[in-house]
Amino acid sequence: MVDWIARIYEKNYKKMLIIPLVIFICCLLILGFWKVNTGEFVSKDVTLTGGLMITVETDQNIDISDAQTQLSDQLGLSSRVKELKSYGGSGKLGYTFEVEKTSDIDEVKEAISEITGLTLTEGSYTLEETSSSLSQSFWNNTVRAIFLAFLFMAIVIFFYFRKLVPSGAIVLAAFSDFVCTLAMINILDIKLSTASVAALLMLIGYSVDSNILLSVRTIKRHEGTVSERISRALKTGMTMTGTTFVVLAVIYLITPSKILQQIALVLAFGLAFDFINTWIQNASILRWWLHKNG
């Protein structure tokens, strides 16, 4: 299969650059649309905006969508309701109610009880409150950390390869992975949280890893033709990506933790974009550059 893909790629590698380019432009437009309509490039949850998170232990069934809509309307604040399941998803443990930017805890508890019929007695629920100033500080530090991650990544890559095009292609691929994953988070209505921020940072590292694998195998080694070197790197890359996808699928399907599920989902989409940006975009740029430079 890899050899068949390599033959298709060899004949059409310049044309195939259109695929990641179109995806990247579409994702930029999605982020721009989100910025214009919401004031943010990506929607954030209470861990990054501040607010209340109330977790209620119960086996009672409620309509999550209806409860979320009524809670938002009654409080006049953005709200989110999630179901908590036990290991393997075989049983319900309760629900989590997230309400952004509020300080009136009693009002929120009364609204939840009125809308869902749940009785919030002492010991039947847990409450977490995050101040908006603390969340804003964390968000500013997160943006700074992501910026520094890209900056130092670019410095190390340029220092190692000492060539503008291969180094720039690696940075471009990592940036494209990041942008496309953020756009997918918006499309899937996943609120950016501390968990998904961690997943995005892991994605940057994975992207750099796969792109350096391709660049080292293609530029630093000289056994065989350029196409053969790219093909051998692709076999290793497909193994890496395939095994990682399996692990993420297992985590997503069997874990009762919403945090781990969110990390697995964000990384899965990030890996899908990384495959396109590494083995179509970066590989084509390297192939083109090596052809022009002999």
Sine and cosine of phi, psi and omega as CSV:
sin_phi,cos_phi,sin_psi,cos_psi,sin_omega,cos_omega
0.00,0.00,-0.68,0.73,0.00,-1.00
-0.88,0.48,-0.66,0.75,0.01,-1.00
-0.90,0.45,-0.62,0.79,0.02,-1.00
-0.91,0.41,-0.68,0.74,0.06,-1.00
-0.88,0.48,-0.65,0.76,-0.02,-1.00
-0.90,0.44,-0.62,0.78,0.00,-1.00
-0.92,0.39,-0.67,0.74,0.04,-1.00
-0.89,0.46,-0.69,0.72,-0.01,-1.00
-0.89,0.46,-0.68,0.74,-0.05,-1.00
-0.86,0.51,-0.60,0.80,-0.03,-1.00
-0.99,0.16,-0.43,0.90,-0.16,-0.99
-0.77,-0.63,0.36,0.93,-0.16,-0.99
-0.89,0.45,-0.55,0.84,0.02,-1.00
-0.94,0.35,-0.69,0.73,0.01,-1.00
-0.91,0.41,-0.55,0.84,-0.06,-1.00
-0.93,0.37,-0.29,0.96,0.07,-1.00
-0.88,0.47,-0.36,0.93,0.00,-1.00
-0.90,0.44,-0.57,0.82,-0.08,-1.00
-0.87,0.49,-0.85,0.53,0.01,-1.00
-0.91,0.42,-0.49,0.87,0.01,-1.00
-0.91,0.42,-0.72,0.70,0.01,-1.00
-0.90,0.44,-0.68,0.73,0.02,-1.00
-0.88,0.48,-0.69,0.72,-0.02,-1.00
-0.89,0.45,-0.70,0.71,0.01,-1.00
-0.89,0.45,-0.68,0.73,0.02,-1.00
-0.88,0.48,-0.66,0.76,0.00,-1.00
-0.93,0.37,-0.61,0.79,0.09,-1.00
-0.89,0.46,-0.64,0.76,0.03,-1.00
-0.90,0.43,-0.62,0.79,0.03,-1.00
-0.90,0.44,-0.71,0.70,0.03,-1.00
-0.90,0.43,-0.62,0.78,0.05,-1.00
-0.90,0.43,-0.67,0.75,0.05,-1.00
-0.87,0.49,-0.69,0.73,0.01,-1.00
-0.89,0.45,-0.65,0.76,0.00,-1.00
-0.89,0.45,-0.68,0.74,-0.02,-1.00
-0.92,0.40,-0.64,0.77,-0.11,-0.99
-1.00,0.01,-0.42,0.91,-0.06,-1.00
-0.86,-0.51,-0.23,0.97,-0.05,-1.00
1.00,0.07,-0.07,1.00,0.01,-1.00
-0.75,-0.66,0.50,-0.86,0.06,-1.00
-0.95,0.31,-0.42,0.91,-0.01,-1.00
-0.53,-0.85,0.59,-0.81,0.01,-1.00
-0.96,0.27,0.65,-0.76,-0.04,-1.00
-0.88,-0.47,0.48,-0.88,0.04,-1.00
-1.00,-0.06,-0.14,-0.99,-0.14,-0.99
-0.92,0.40,-0.38,0.93,0.02,-1.00
-0.94,0.35,-0.31,0.95,0.00,-1.00
-0.90,-0.43,-0.17,0.99,0.01,-1.00
-0.92,-0.40,-0.35,0.94,-0.11,-0.99
1.00,-0.07,0.51,-0.86,0.01,-1.00
0.54,-0.84,-0.33,-0.94,-0.06,-1.00
-0.92,-0.40,0.57,-0.82,0.13,-0.99
-0.75,-0.67,0.92,-0.39,-0.02,-1.00
-0.93,-0.38,0.86,-0.52,0.01,-1.00
-0.95,-0.30,0.85,-0.53,-0.07,-1.00
-0.93,-0.38,0.79,-0.62,0.07,-1.00
-1.00,0.03,0.87,-0.49,-0.02,-1.00
-0.24,-0.97,0.41,-0.91,0.12,-0.99
-0.96,-0.29,0.16,0.99,0.02,-1.00
-0.95,0.30,0.61,-0.79,0.02,-1.00
-1.00,-0.04,0.72,-0.69,0.09,-1.00
-0.72,-0.69,0.40,-0.91,0.06,-1.00
-0.99,0.14,0.96,-0.27,-0.11,-0.99
-0.88,0.47,-0.72,0.69,-0.04,-1.00
-0.89,0.45,-0.71,0.71,-0.01,-1.00
-0.92,0.40,-0.67,0.74,0.00,-1.00
-0.90,0.44,-0.62,0.78,0.00,-1.00
-0.91,0.42,-0.68,0.73,-0.01,-1.00
-0.91,0.42,-0.72,0.69,-0.02,-1.00
-0.91,0.41,-0.63,0.78,-0.01,-1.00
-0.90,0.44,-0.67,0.74,0.02,-1.00
-0.90,0.43,-0.68,0.73,-0.02,-1.00
-0.92,0.39,-0.68,0.74,-0.07,-1.00
-0.94,0.34,-0.63,0.78,-0.03,-1.00
-1.00,0.04,-0.32,0.95,-0.06,-1.00
0.94,0.35,0.42,0.91,-0.03,-1.00
-0.72,-0.70,0.43,-0.90,0.05,-1.00
-0.92,0.39,0.81,-0.58,-0.04,-1.00
-0.76,-0.65,0.37,-0.93,-0.02,-1.00
-0.55,-0.83,0.69,-0.73,0.01,-1.00
-0.85,-0.52,0.76,-0.65,0.01,-1.00
-0.80,-0.60,0.59,-0.81,0.07,-1.00
-1.00,-0.01,0.67,-0.74,0.04,-1.00
-0.97,-0.24,0.77,-0.63,-0.02,-1.00
-0.87,-0.49,0.40,-0.92,0.02,-1.00
-0.98,0.17,0.00,-1.00,-0.04,-1.00
-0.80,0.60,0.80,-0.60,0.02,-1.00
0.99,0.17,0.00,1.00,0.03,-1.00
0.96,0.29,0.32,0.95,-0.08,-1.00
-0.99,0.14,-0.30,0.95,-0.03,-1.00
-0.52,-0.86,0.42,-0.91,-0.03,-1.00
-1.00,-0.07,0.70,-0.71,0.04,-1.00
-0.98,-0.18,-0.48,0.88,-0.03,-1.00
0.36,-0.93,-0.43,-0.90,-0.05,-1.00
-0.65,-0.76,0.47,-0.88,0.11,-0.99
-0.91,-0.41,0.77,-0.63,0.02,-1.00
-0.93,-0.38,0.86,-0.51,0.01,-1.00
-0.93,-0.37,0.79,-0.62,0.02,-1.00
-0.78,-0.62,0.82,-0.58,-0.08,-1.00
-1.00,0.08,0.59,-0.81,0.22,-0.97
0.77,0.64,0.90,0.43,0.07,-1.00
-0.58,-0.81,0.46,-0.89,0.02,-1.00
-0.85,-0.52,-0.10,0.99,-0.03,-1.00
-1.00,-0.02,1.00,0.02,-0.07,-1.00
-0.92,0.40,-0.67,0.74,-0.04,-1.00
-0.88,0.47,-0.63,0.78,0.01,-1.00
-0.89,0.45,-0.66,0.75,0.00,-1.00
-0.91,0.41,-0.70,0.71,0.01,-1.00
-0.88,0.47,-0.67,0.74,0.02,-1.00
-0.90,0.43,-0.64,0.77,0.00,-1.00
-0.91,0.42,-0.67,0.74,0.02,-1.00
-0.89,0.46,-0.72,0.69,0.00,-1.00
-0.89,0.46,-0.67,0.74,-0.03,-1.00
-0.92,0.39,-0.65,0.76,-0.09,-1.00
-0.98,0.18,-0.64,0.77,-0.11,-0.99
-0.98,-0.19,-0.33,0.94,-0.07,-1.00
0.99,0.14,0.07,1.00,0.02,-1.00
-0.98,0.22,0.63,-0.77,0.04,-1.00
-0.99,-0.16,0.90,-0.44,-0.05,-1.00
-1.00,-0.06,0.99,0.15,0.04,-1.00
-1.00,-0.06,0.31,-0.95,0.00,-1.00
-0.85,0.53,0.80,-0.61,0.01,-1.00
1.00,-0.08,-0.23,0.97,0.00,-1.00
-1.00,-0.08,-0.08,1.00,0.00,-1.00
-0.53,-0.85,0.32,-0.95,0.11,-0.99
-0.85,-0.53,0.51,-0.86,-0.08,-1.00
-0.80,-0.60,0.76,-0.64,0.10,-0.99
-0.82,-0.57,0.76,-0.65,0.00,-1.00
-0.83,-0.56,0.76,-0.64,0.02,-1.00
-0.86,-0.51,0.81,-0.58,-0.01,-1.00
-0.95,0.30,0.51,-0.86,-0.02,-1.00
-0.91,0.41,-0.57,0.82,-0.01,-1.00
-0.93,0.37,-0.63,0.78,0.04,-1.00
-0.91,0.40,-0.68,0.73,0.01,-1.00
-0.90,0.44,-0.66,0.75,0.02,-1.00
-0.90,0.43,-0.65,0.76,0.04,-1.00
-0.89,0.46,-0.68,0.73,0.02,-1.00
-0.90,0.44,-0.66,0.75,-0.01,-1.00
-0.90,0.43,-0.67,0.74,0.04,-1.00
-0.88,0.47,-0.65,0.76,0.04,-1.00
-0.92,0.39,-0.56,0.83,0.03,-1.00
-0.91,0.41,-0.72,0.69,0.03,-1.00
-0.87,0.49,-0.66,0.75,0.02,-1.00
-0.90,0.44,-0.65,0.76,-0.01,-1.00
-0.91,0.41,-0.66,0.75,0.02,-1.00
-0.91,0.42,-0.67,0.74,0.03,-1.00
-0.87,0.49,-0.71,0.70,0.01,-1.00
-0.91,0.41,-0.57,0.82,0.04,-1.00
-0.88,0.48,-0.71,0.70,0.04,-1.00
-0.92,0.39,-0.65,0.76,-0.04,-1.00
-0.89,0.46,-0.79,0.61,-0.04,-1.00
-0.93,0.36,-0.54,0.84,0.09,-1.00
-0.87,0.49,-0.72,0.70,0.00,-1.00
-0.90,0.44,-0.65,0.76,0.00,-1.00
-0.88,0.47,-0.73,0.69,-0.01,-1.00
-0.90,0.44,-0.67,0.74,-0.02,-1.00
-0.91,0.41,-0.71,0.70,0.02,-1.00
-0.91,0.42,-0.58,0.81,0.03,-1.00
-0.92,0.40,-0.61,0.80,-0.05,-1.00
-0.97,0.25,-0.74,0.67,-0.09,-1.00
-1.00,0.04,-0.48,0.88,0.01,-1.00
0.81,0.58,0.46,0.89,0.05,-1.00
-0.70,-0.71,0.73,-0.68,-0.15,-0.99
-0.91,0.41,-0.76,0.65,-0.12,-0.99
-0.92,0.40,-0.79,0.62,0.02,-1.00
-0.87,0.49,-0.65,0.76,0.00,-1.00
-0.92,0.39,-0.70,0.71,0.01,-1.00
-0.90,0.44,-0.56,0.83,0.01,-1.00
-0.91,0.42,-0.61,0.79,0.02,-1.00
-0.92,0.40,-0.73,0.68,0.00,-1.00
-0.89,0.45,-0.66,0.75,0.02,-1.00
-0.88,0.47,-0.67,0.74,0.00,-1.00
-0.89,0.45,-0.69,0.72,0.01,-1.00
-0.90,0.43,-0.67,0.74,0.02,-1.00
-0.91,0.41,-0.64,0.77,0.03,-1.00
-0.90,0.44,-0.67,0.74,0.06,-1.00
-0.84,0.54,-0.71,0.71,-0.04,-1.00
-0.90,0.44,-0.75,0.66,-0.04,-1.00
-0.90,0.44,-0.72,0.70,-0.04,-1.00
-0.91,0.41,-0.61,0.79,0.02,-1.00
-0.93,0.38,-0.65,0.76,0.07,-1.00
-0.87,0.50,-0.67,0.74,0.02,-1.00
-0.89,0.45,-0.65,0.76,0.02,-1.00
-0.91,0.41,-0.58,0.81,0.08,-1.00
-0.86,0.52,-0.66,0.75,0.04,-1.00
-0.92,0.40,-0.69,0.72,-0.04,-1.00
-0.87,0.49,-0.66,0.75,-0.04,-1.00
-0.99,0.11,0.03,1.00,0.00,-1.00
0.86,0.51,0.65,0.76,0.10,-0.99
-1.00,-0.06,0.84,-0.54,0.03,-1.00
-0.97,0.24,0.78,-0.62,0.03,-1.00
-0.90,0.43,0.79,-0.62,-0.04,-1.00
-0.75,-0.66,0.00,-1.00,0.07,-1.00
-0.88,0.48,-0.53,0.85,0.02,-1.00
-0.92,0.39,-0.72,0.69,-0.02,-1.00
-0.95,0.32,-0.45,0.89,0.11,-0.99
-0.89,0.45,-0.69,0.73,0.06,-1.00
-0.87,0.49,-0.64,0.77,0.02,-1.00
-0.90,0.43,-0.63,0.77,0.02,-1.00
-0.91,0.42,-0.63,0.78,0.05,-1.00
-0.91,0.40,-0.62,0.78,0.07,-1.00
-0.91,0.42,-0.60,0.80,0.00,-1.00
-0.89,0.45,-0.65,0.76,0.04,-1.00
-0.86,0.52,-0.70,0.71,0.02,-1.00
-0.89,0.45,-0.68,0.74,0.01,-1.00
-0.91,0.42,-0.65,0.76,-0.01,-1.00
-0.88,0.48,-0.71,0.71,0.03,-1.00
-0.89,0.46,-0.65,0.76,-0.01,-1.00
-0.87,0.49,-0.76,0.65,-0.04,-1.00
-0.93,0.37,-0.59,0.81,-0.01,-1.00
-0.96,0.27,-0.57,0.83,0.08,-1.00
-0.93,0.37,-0.61,0.79,0.10,-1.00
-0.81,0.58,-0.76,0.65,0.00,-1.00
-0.89,0.45,-0.74,0.68,-0.09,-1.00
-0.92,0.39,-0.66,0.75,0.01,-1.00
-0.91,0.42,-0.72,0.70,0.00,-1.00
-0.89,0.45,-0.52,0.86,-0.09,-1.00
-1.00,0.02,-0.64,0.77,-0.11,-0.99
-0.99,-0.11,-0.71,0.70,-0.12,-0.99
-0.98,0.20,-0.45,0.89,0.02,-1.00
-0.98,-0.20,0.45,-0.89,-0.11,-0.99
-0.76,-0.65,0.21,0.98,0.04,-1.00
-0.97,0.23,0.82,-0.57,0.03,-1.00
0.98,0.19,-0.04,-1.00,0.02,-1.00
-0.98,0.19,0.16,-0.99,0.04,-1.00
-0.87,0.49,-0.68,0.73,-0.01,-1.00
-0.89,0.47,-0.65,0.76,0.02,-1.00
-0.92,0.40,-0.62,0.79,0.01,-1.00
-0.93,0.37,-0.65,0.76,0.05,-1.00
-0.90,0.43,-0.65,0.76,0.00,-1.00
-0.89,0.46,-0.67,0.74,0.02,-1.00
-0.92,0.40,-0.63,0.78,0.05,-1.00
-0.91,0.41,-0.59,0.80,0.01,-1.00
-0.89,0.45,-0.65,0.76,0.03,-1.00
-0.87,0.50,-0.69,0.72,0.04,-1.00
-0.91,0.41,-0.67,0.74,-0.01,-1.00
-0.90,0.43,-0.64,0.77,0.02,-1.00
-0.91,0.41,-0.59,0.80,0.06,-1.00
-0.90,0.43,-0.72,0.70,0.02,-1.00
-0.86,0.50,-0.77,0.64,-0.06,-1.00
-0.92,0.39,-0.66,0.75,-0.01,-1.00
-0.88,0.48,-0.74,0.68,0.00,-1.00
-0.91,0.41,-0.60,0.80,0.03,-1.00
-0.91,0.40,-0.64,0.77,0.05,-1.00
-0.87,0.49,-0.66,0.75,0.00,-1.00
-0.88,0.47,-0.71,0.70,0.01,-1.00
-0.88,0.48,-0.71,0.71,-0.02,-1.00
-0.91,0.42,-0.61,0.79,0.03,-1.00
-0.90,0.43,-0.67,0.74,0.02,-1.00
-0.89,0.45,-0.71,0.71,0.02,-1.00
-0.86,0.51,-0.72,0.69,-0.06,-1.00
-0.91,0.42,-0.61,0.79,-0.11,-0.99
-0.99,0.15,-0.53,0.85,-0.14,-0.99
-0.96,-0.27,-0.32,0.95,-0.07,-1.00
-0.99,0.16,0.66,-0.75,0.10,-1.00
-0.99,0.10,-0.12,0.99,-0.07,-1.00
-0.99,0.15,0.85,-0.53,0.04,-1.00
-0.91,0.41,-0.52,0.86,0.00,-1.00
-0.91,0.42,-0.74,0.67,0.01,-1.00
-0.91,0.40,-0.59,0.80,0.05,-1.00
-0.89,0.45,-0.66,0.75,0.00,-1.00
-0.91,0.40,-0.68,0.74,0.04,-1.00
-0.87,0.49,-0.71,0.70,-0.02,-1.00
-0.89,0.45,-0.67,0.74,-0.03,-1.00
-0.92,0.40,-0.72,0.70,0.00,-1.00
-0.88,0.47,-0.70,0.72,0.00,-1.00
-0.91,0.41,-0.60,0.80,0.00,-1.00
-0.88,0.47,-0.73,0.69,0.04,-1.00
-0.92,0.38,-0.60,0.80,0.05,-1.00
-0.88,0.47,-0.64,0.77,0.02,-1.00
-0.92,0.38,-0.59,0.81,0.05,-1.00
-0.89,0.46,-0.71,0.71,0.05,-1.00
-0.92,0.39,-0.59,0.81,0.00,-1.00
-0.90,0.44,-0.60,0.80,0.03,-1.00
-0.88,0.48,-0.68,0.74,0.01,-1.00
-0.92,0.38,-0.72,0.69,-0.09,-1.00
-0.96,0.28,-0.42,0.91,0.04,-1.00
-1.00,0.07,-0.81,0.58,-0.19,-0.98
-1.00,-0.03,-0.11,0.99,0.16,-0.99
-0.93,-0.37,-0.84,0.54,-0.07,-1.00
-0.93,0.37,-0.87,0.49,-0.08,-1.00
-0.91,0.42,-0.67,0.74,0.00,-1.00
-0.88,0.47,-0.63,0.77,0.00,-1.00
-0.93,0.36,-0.64,0.77,0.03,-1.00
-0.89,0.46,-0.71,0.71,0.01,-1.00
-0.90,0.44,-0.69,0.73,0.01,-1.00
-0.87,0.50,-0.71,0.71,0.00,-1.00
-0.90,0.44,-0.72,0.69,-0.03,-1.00
-0.90,0.43,-0.68,0.73,0.02,-1.00
-0.92,0.40,-0.58,0.82,0.03,-1.00
-0.91,0.41,-0.65,0.76,-0.01,-1.00
-0.95,0.31,-0.49,0.87,-0.06,-1.00
-0.98,-0.22,0.28,0.96,0.08,-1.00
0.96,0.27,0.00,0.00,0.00,0.00
